[in-house]
Amino acid sequence: DIDSDGSGVIDYTEFLAATLDKKAYMQEDVCWSAFRVFDRNGDGTISQDELKMVLNGGDLTSVVGAKAIADLLMEIDGNGDGVIDFQEFLTMMRGAQEKGLKA
C-alpha cells in the first residue's frame, strides 16, 4: 500500500505520507509544521540544498543520494521554478492520500 507509484521501492515522499495519520496530513496546520522542517531558512520555499540538509542527516545519508533528491524536487515542483512552495508540498501530501496510501 505504501508504494503508491508501483516502482517496487518506497521513496521518501511515500514514506513521509505513510507515517502521518491520514486525517492529520489533510489538515493544513499539520502540513505547515512538516513543511517548516524542510524550509530551513524560513523563506517559504524548500530548495534542493534544504532537502539535502534534511534528507542527508542521520541514517538517510547512505540511502538518499544527490540524484534522488533532485528527482524528488522535480517530482514535487509543479511550476518548475526549482523550489517547493507550501501549495506544492500540500498537493504532494494530499495526492499521496488520494493514491490510496493508508496510514
N, C-alpha and C positions, 0 to 999 in steps of 0.2 A: 504493500500500500504506500510506503514512503517513497519509492522510486516512481514518481508520478510521470516522468517522461519516458520510462521504459528502457533507459540506457544500460541497465544492468549494474549501475553503481548509484550510490546515494551521494548527490552533490551537496554542497554546503547549504544552498537555498532550501533543498528538500529537507535536510536535517533540521535547519532552523525552524521551518514551518511545522515539522512533525513534533518538535519539542514543546511548542506552545499549545496551550489549550485552544481549541477552535473558537470558542466564544471570546477568549481573551484577545486573540490577534485580529478579530473582527472589530475590536474597539480601537479607535484611533489613538487614544491616550497611551495604551499599551504599546502600540506600534511606534509612537513617538519615543518612548523610553528605549525601545530596541534600536531605533534609528540613531538616537544620540550616542549609543555605544560606538557606532561606526563613525559618526560625524565628530571626529576627534577635535577639530579646530572650531567647531560651533558655527560654521558658516552656512549651514542649512543644506549642504550637499555632502555626498560621500565620494571622495576621489579614489583613484586607483591606489595612491600612496596610503590613504586611510584604510582601505581594505587590506592592504599588505600588513599594516601595523597591527590590525586586529586579528587577521587570519593567520599570520605567521608567528603568533605568540604561543608559547607552551607546546603542547603535543601536536598542534596542527602544522608546525614548521615542516616536518618531513612529508606531510600529506598534501598540502596546498602549495603549489608552485606558482611562479610568476605568470605562466600561461593560463593556468586555471583561474587565477584572479582576474586577468584581463578578459577571459571568456565570460566570467561571472558578471563583470562590469558591462560588457557588451550585451549580455542577455537581459539585464535589468534596465539598462539605459534606453528607455523607449524613444526619446527625442534625439539621441545620438550626439549629445553635447559633451560627452566624456566624463560626466559625473552622474550620480544617482541623487535625485531630489526626493523629498518625502513622498510626493504623489507616486513616483515610480516605485519607491520602496513599498508603499501601501498596496499598490496594484500587484506587485510581486507576491506579497503576503496573502492578499485576498485571492489571487489567481491560483496559488498553491492549494488553497482550501477548495476552490471550485473544481480543481482537477481530481478531487476525491481523496486528498490526504486526510487521514483520521488520526487525531491526537489521542 
